[in-house]
Amino acid sequence: QVERYRMLPDRRDAIRKLPQIDSTDLVSCSVAPALVKDRKVRMLTVAEAESDLVLAGECMELEDQEGIARRLLSVYEGHNTDGRIGLPREIQTDSRYFYEAFKDALCEIGIRVTCFEHIPALERLRRSFADYLDRLGESGGPGRK
């Protein structure tokens, strides 16, 4: 059973004022394929579904719902690789954790959240990240353990 995230009313009201954009974003919030300081973390990845453009990717504490929500909402406030500001009409995720924890709070700000067992674009992004970590490890960098 995943605890549901509850957005503070002031924060919810501020986020609702952002423009709505006619797009679908893909969100992965899976356990990262590597340890960070000997701890498991989640890799939060936000990408545009239409273009596969990665808007943000960041390691987050495993159960830090507030941190995950803060980073996700900052993406919609323009803190992303494209500078895009606005709320997508839909988020698609393949993370049951993300879906269960955040669907209600995101619905309150006008974002529909759907969960699928497989989203090929997210699988490609995760595979690319894992390959990158493997290459780092082969070159003497931190890589995966």
C-alpha positions as CSV (number, residue, x, y, z in Angstrom):
1,Q,0.0,0.0,0.0
2,V,1.5,3.3,-1.1
3,E,0.8,6.4,0.9
4,R,-1.0,9.1,-1.2
5,Y,0.7,12.4,-1.6
6,R,-1.3,15.4,-0.4
7,M,-0.4,18.8,-2.0
8,L,-0.7,21.8,0.3
9,P,-3.7,24.0,-0.7
10,D,-1.6,27.1,-1.3
11,R,0.8,25.1,-3.5
12,R,-2.1,23.5,-5.4
13,D,-3.7,26.9,-6.0
14,A,-0.5,28.4,-7.3
15,I,0.2,25.4,-9.7
16,R,-3.4,25.6,-11.0
17,K,-2.6,29.1,-12.3
18,L,0.0,27.7,-14.8
19,P,-1.2,27.4,-18.4
20,Q,-2.6,24.1,-19.6
21,I,-0.8,22.8,-22.6
22,D,-2.1,20.2,-25.1
23,S,0.6,17.6,-24.4
24,T,1.2,14.2,-22.8
25,D,4.2,13.7,-20.6
26,L,5.8,10.4,-19.8
27,V,7.0,10.0,-16.2
28,S,9.2,7.2,-14.9
29,C,9.9,7.0,-11.1
30,S,11.6,3.6,-11.0
31,V,14.3,2.4,-8.6
32,A,17.6,3.5,-10.2
33,P,19.8,0.8,-11.6
34,A,22.7,1.9,-9.4
35,L,23.3,2.8,-5.7
36,V,24.0,6.4,-4.7
37,K,26.2,6.6,-1.6
38,D,25.2,2.9,-1.0
39,R,21.5,3.8,-1.0
40,K,18.7,2.8,-3.3
41,V,17.2,5.9,-5.0
42,R,14.4,6.5,-7.5
43,M,15.3,7.9,-11.0
44,L,12.6,10.5,-11.8
45,T,12.4,11.1,-15.5
46,V,10.0,13.4,-17.3
47,A,9.8,13.4,-21.1
48,E,7.4,14.7,-23.7
49,A,5.5,11.8,-25.3
50,E,5.3,13.4,-28.7
51,S,9.0,14.0,-29.1
52,D,10.8,11.8,-26.5
53,L,12.5,15.1,-25.3
54,V,13.7,14.5,-21.8
55,L,12.6,17.5,-19.7
56,A,14.2,16.3,-16.5
57,G,16.0,13.4,-15.0
58,E,17.1,13.3,-11.4
59,C,17.9,10.8,-8.6
60,M,15.5,11.2,-5.7
61,E,15.4,9.6,-2.2
62,L,13.5,6.3,-2.4
63,E,10.4,7.4,-0.4
64,D,10.7,11.2,-0.6
65,Q,7.3,12.1,-2.0
66,E,7.6,15.8,-1.2
67,G,10.9,15.9,-3.1
68,I,9.5,14.0,-6.0
69,A,6.5,16.3,-6.2
70,R,8.6,19.4,-5.8
71,R,10.8,18.4,-8.7
72,L,7.9,17.3,-10.9
73,L,6.1,20.6,-10.3
74,S,9.2,22.6,-10.9
75,V,9.4,21.0,-14.4
76,Y,6.0,22.5,-15.1
77,E,7.1,25.9,-13.8
78,G,9.8,26.0,-16.5
79,H,12.8,24.3,-14.7
80,N,13.4,21.8,-17.5
81,T,15.7,21.3,-20.5
82,D,13.3,23.1,-22.8
83,G,12.1,26.0,-20.6
84,R,8.6,24.9,-21.2
85,I,6.0,26.3,-18.8
86,G,2.6,24.7,-18.3
87,L,0.7,21.7,-17.2
88,P,0.3,18.8,-19.6
89,R,-3.3,17.4,-20.0
90,E,-2.0,13.9,-19.2
91,I,0.9,12.0,-17.6
92,Q,1.5,8.4,-18.6
93,T,3.6,6.3,-16.3
94,D,4.8,2.8,-16.0
95,S,5.5,3.2,-12.3
96,R,2.8,1.8,-10.1
97,Y,4.4,3.7,-7.2
98,F,4.2,7.0,-8.9
99,Y,0.6,6.3,-10.1
100,E,-0.6,5.3,-6.6
101,A,1.2,8.1,-4.8
102,F,0.5,11.1,-7.1
103,K,-2.6,10.4,-9.2
104,D,-5.1,12.1,-6.9
105,A,-2.9,15.2,-6.3
106,L,-2.2,15.6,-10.0
107,C,-5.9,15.2,-10.8
108,E,-6.7,18.1,-8.4
109,I,-4.5,20.4,-10.6
110,G,-6.1,19.1,-13.9
111,I,-3.6,16.4,-15.0
112,R,-5.0,13.0,-15.8
113,V,-2.6,10.2,-14.8
114,T,-2.7,6.8,-16.5
115,C,-0.6,3.8,-15.7
116,F,0.6,1.2,-18.2
117,E,2.6,-2.0,-17.7
118,H,5.0,-1.0,-20.5
119,I,5.8,2.3,-22.1
120,P,8.4,1.6,-24.8
121,A,9.8,5.2,-24.8
122,L,10.5,5.0,-21.0
123,E,12.0,1.6,-21.4
124,R,14.4,3.0,-24.0
125,L,15.3,5.9,-21.8
126,R,16.1,3.6,-18.8
127,R,18.1,1.3,-21.0
128,S,20.1,4.2,-22.3
129,F,20.8,5.4,-18.8
130,A,21.8,1.9,-17.7
131,D,24.2,1.6,-20.8
132,Y,25.6,5.0,-19.8
133,L,26.4,3.8,-16.3
134,D,28.0,0.6,-17.7
135,R,30.2,2.7,-20.0
136,L,31.2,4.9,-17.0
137,G,32.1,1.8,-15.0
138,E,34.2,0.4,-17.9
139,S,36.1,3.7,-18.1
140,G,36.9,3.7,-14.4
141,G,34.1,6.1,-13.5
142,P,31.6,5.3,-10.8
143,G,29.3,3.2,-13.0
144,R,27.1,0.4,-11.5
145,K,28.2,-1.8,-8.7
